[in-house]
Amino acid sequence: MSGRLEGRKILITGAGSGIGRETARLFAREGAKLALLDRDAAEAEKTAKETGGSFHQIDVTDEAKVAQVVGEAADALGGIDGVLNSAGILTMKTMDDIGVEEFRRVVDVNLTGTFLVCHAALPWLRKEPKAAIVNIASAQALLPSLTGSAYAAAKAGVMMFSKSIAKELAPDVRVNVICPGATETPMTDQGVAADDVAGRKALADIYAMKRLAQPHEIANGILFLMSEEASAVTGVALPIDNGRTFH
């Protein structure tokens, strides 16, 4: 590795699996010190052992707990100069099937949780000359599927929230957003089981590249946006979706 994040102090939510875990591994190899946040203590502790990061259990919808844990993470790292919001939940239910409580939960975890973590980390970010936020939205924010309106709405909110605060926080903090397509993660398995060969093929056929992305491919894009290589990039929504949206 080239040490592209050498000396950086980065907080990652959703670090226990999928894109969050793979990005934590990559960031550690690139020299970053990490604070790893997840609701699943056992899985996040595994990531912490792999990467040398500190582990903090959290539900990102709990405002008081978020403020507490972000403070603890800042103490562990000696500050915060990067935030990756990867925590999220998926539902592909239709309007006929989803209830208001589940709709609220999808919005709370994906959108409100992103806001709470950014808000809590802001005092530390503003002290750092290379501060950057990367939020994970979805290709669904750009082009929704036939189902899953709650998820698409929440992720579109993440995208526009990120663009808005990119203006608010410039020039002190860069803010960008990644819009992944279907990726080989436990979240995708919730929608189409890994052993559902026909279902996986039908999903892959939506994409120009005729395949699902691998977590490391998403992590590479996040690394670029977090690093100084993207020092002139803010307010961008970057699709990494194997040609689903062509945005």
Summary of the structure (lengths in Angstrom):
residues: 247
radius of gyration: 16.9
end to end distance: 30.1
largest distance: 50.8
contacts: 887
relative contact order: 0.15
helix: 47%
strand: 15%
